[in-house]
């Protein structure tokens, strides 16, 4: 049964980030919620967002997902929680491992407990490609978060679902604003490895996956959107050509700790439990809780994946297609 967001009270943890702002925009424009609660640590970002959203349905709360009592209070009388808050920069997590654990793992468990205690209907957790076969601490914490969210369906009446996303163009941590700034300032464009590939998606597409999860998921699934992949060197080359006429050089600086050559969104172990929804894949939870596989079999979905879904075994965008993608999103 499709979940209607009209008239609902919605909490967004980490809501002042680029995902949270786009989600708020789409919710207000298309779904007529009763209230949207923005929960985040940063006062300055909240002030900026308050100026951008002059709508009395949007409320702002300073707080941290590590703070259980504050989270419990803000979650009262909430229908839906979108859990976006995280430490997500790979080098930052590598250098501050306990901080990453407290925010990304313990903070996620706090969200689960607050949602259950307050009879929230559904929680959507935003995970990452780096949670698949994790090679760095950030990925390990997001993988733990996925497991906590999926298992919560076995213990609570609240329904919990994950989405797993690749790189969203232009968000904090994305290489695209870095390349743009380097090109504008006349510096070399720094690439960590010439063989590196990445998935990219636009913010509107990412939020579409969030909304599909809250509207259609039953609880326990991981939703993965299909998205184009490209070579990082092609992205750098486009910025060099378009912004400097080719004067900016591409410099290989070596891979950073915890960095992967390519991204995986569906692992080889998950393939047997993965179904094709057209624009998305859905990975069903192990153990078939609530006979969820029968629900999806009734939809006559296909298991089209034969191998893991990663950014090196998909069709790679050409340099011209990368240029078009960046143009459409306003980066060049």
N, C-alpha and C positions, 0 to 999 in steps of 0.2 A: 504494500500500500504506500503510495507516494506521500511524503511528509510535506505539508504546506507550512511555509515560514511566516505567512501572514498573521499578524497579531502576536507573534512570539517575542519573548525576551531573550536576547542573545548576548553571551559573554565571549569576548575575544581576548585571550591572553597574548601578550606581545602585540597588541593591536595597533601600535603606532608605527610599526614597520611597513614596508612597501606592500606586503601581502595584506596586512590588516587594513590599510587604507583603501586598497582596491576592493577588498571584500566589503568594507563598510559602504563604499560607493555603490556597488552592485545591489547590496541588500536594501539600501534606501531607495534606489531607483526602481527596482524590479519586484521586491518581495513584501513591502509594507510591514516591517516588523513593528512591534509595540515599542521596543527599546533595544538599543545596542550599548553594551557596557564595554568600554575600552580599559583593559587592565595591563599596566606596564610600569616599569621602574623609573623611566626617564621623565622628569618634570618638563624639560625644554621641548622634547618631542610632543608631549601632550599639549603644551601651549600652542605649538605650531599646528597640530592637527585640529585643535579646537577652533582656530581661526579659519581653517580650510573647510570645516563642516559646521555651518551655522544652522544646525537642525537640533531642536530640543529633544529629539529622541536619542541623541548620542550623549552618553554620560561617561565621565572620565574618573578613573580610580587609580591612584598611585599604589603600587604593591608589587610583590615578587612572588613567583610561584613557589619559592622556598618557604614562604610565610603561610603556614597552614591556617592560622586563625583568620588572617585577612582574606585568604582565598575562600574560606568557608562563608564569611560574611558576604562577600561580593557575589558568591554563587547562589545566594538565597533567591527563591522565586524565579530562577532561570530555567528556560526550556532547553536551550541548545548552548553547548560550549564548543568553540573552535580553539583548539590548543596550538597556538603558533609560537609561543615563547620558547626560546632556546639560545644557548651559546652555539654558534654555527660556523665560526671561522676555524678552519682546520689548524692553522699554526697556533691560534690562541688556545684552543683546547689541548693541543700537544704540550704547550708551555704551562697550562693551568689545569692539570687533570682533575683535581678534586673539585674545583669550581664547576667544571663541565659536568661531573657526576651529580653534584648537588642540584644544578639547574635542570639538566636534561633527563636524569633518571629519577631522582628524589622528587623534583618538581612535577614530573609527570604522574608519579604515584599520588602526590598531593592533589592533583587535579582529579584523578580517579576517585579518591575518597571524598572530596568536596562535592563532586557530581552525584555520587551515590547518596551521601547524607542529605542532599537537597533535592533528591528525586528528579534530577535533570533527565530529560527524555533521551538525548543523544549527545555523544562527545565525538568530535572529529579531530584526530591527531595528525599533524603534518610531519611526515617523516622525510627521508632523503634517500637518494640512490646510494649514498655512502653507508647506509645501514645494511646493504647487501654485501656479503662476504667482506665484513669490515676490516680495513687495513690500518685505520687510524682511530684515535680515541673518540673523535666526534662520531664517526660511524658506529663505533661500539656502543656509545651511549644512546644513539638513535635506534640501534637494533634492540637494545634493552627496553627502550620506550615502546617500540612496536610490540614486544612480547608482553609487557605489562598491560598495554591497551587491549590486545587480543584476549589475554587470559581473563581480564576483568569481566568479560561477558559471561563467564562461568560462575561468577560470584555476586553479581549485582543485577538489578532490574533495568538500570540504565544501559542503553546500547552504545557500544564503543566501536569505532571504525577508524582505519588508517588510510591515509593517502600517501603515496610515495612519488616524489617529484624529482626531476632533474634540475638543471640550472634555469632560473627564471631571469630573462634578459633585464639587466639594469638594476637588479636588487642588490642590497648590501652583500658584499662578498663575491659578486659576479666580476669576471675579468673584463667585461665590456666597458664599464665606466673607467676602469684602470687604463685600458688601452686608449680610450678617448682622451683622458687627461694627459697621458704621456705624449700622444700625437700633438695635441694643442700646445703643449709646453716645449715641443721640439726635441723631446727625448727619444731614446731608443725604446722600442716596444719589446718588453721582456717576456719571453716564452720559456717555460721550464723544461719542455721537451718537444721536439719537432714532431714526434709521433702521436702526440696527445690528441684524443678526440673527446667531445662532450655533447650531451643532449642539451638542447635549448628550447625553451617555451616562453611564450609571452605571458604577462601577468593575467590577462583576461582568461587565457586558457587554463592557467593554474587555478584561478578562482572558480572556473567552471567545474573543475574536478572536485573542489571542496563542496560546492553546492550539490553536485550529483551524489556525493557521499552522504550528505545529510538528508537528502530527499529520498534516495533509493536504496541505500545499503540496509541490510537487516541486522548487522552487528557481527564483528569478528573478521570481516573481510579486509584485504588491503587492495585499494584501487590504484592502478598505475595508468597514466595517460600515455598514449603513443605520441612521440614527438620526434622532430628531425634531429639528426646528429651532424656535427661538422668538425673539421680539423681546426684546432686553435690557431695554427699558423695562417689559415685562410682568413680567420677573423682579424688577426693582426695585419695581414696584407691589405685587406679592404680599408682599414683605418689609415694605414700609411698612404695608400693611393688616393683616397678621397680627401683626407685632411691635410696631407703634406706633399701631395704630388709625387709620392714615392721617396721623398727625402729621408723620412724616418726609417731607420734600419731595424730589423728584427734581430734581437740578441737572445741567444740561448743561455740561460743562467743556471740550469740544472734543476732537477726536481726537488721540491721541498719535502721535509719529513711528513710521512703519512699520505703523500699524494699518489694517485693512481694514474696509469696511462689512459685508461678508458673507464667509463661508468657502466655499472650493471643495474638495471631496474627490476628484472626478474631473474633470479638465480636458476641454475640448472636443477637444483633440488626442488624448486617451487613449480617448475614447468608442469608436472603431472597434475597439479591442483589449480592450474590457471585456465581461465575461460576468457574468450574474446567477446567484448561488448561493443565492437565496432571501433569507436574512437578510444576505447579504454580496454585494459585487461583487469580482471578481478582475480585475486589470489585468495582461495578459500582457506580457512584455518585448519590446522591438523586436528585429527580426532573427530571431525564432522559434528561439532556441537550443535544441538537443535536441529539436526538433520539438514543442515544448510545446503549440502550438495544437492539434495532432492529439490530444493527451491530453485536452484539455478539450472538443474537439468530440465525442469518444466519450461524454462525459457528457451530451450532448444539452442543453447549456446554451443560454440565449438571450441575445442582445445587446439588452437592453431599453432601454438609454439612448439617447435621441435628441439630448440636449444635455447640457452639463456638469451635474454633480451638485453644487449649491450650496445654501446655507442660505436663499436668497431665492426659489428656484424650486421648493421643496418645500412640502408642507402645513405651515403654521405652527401650532404649538400655541396653543390659546386660553389666556386668562389662567387659567381654571379648570383646564385640563390642566397648566399650569405649576405651579399650586398643588399639585395632586395629586402631580406629580413630586417637588417639594421635600419634601412631607409624607412620601412613601414613603422618601425617602433621609434623613429625620431632621433636616432643616434648619429646619423651622418646626413 
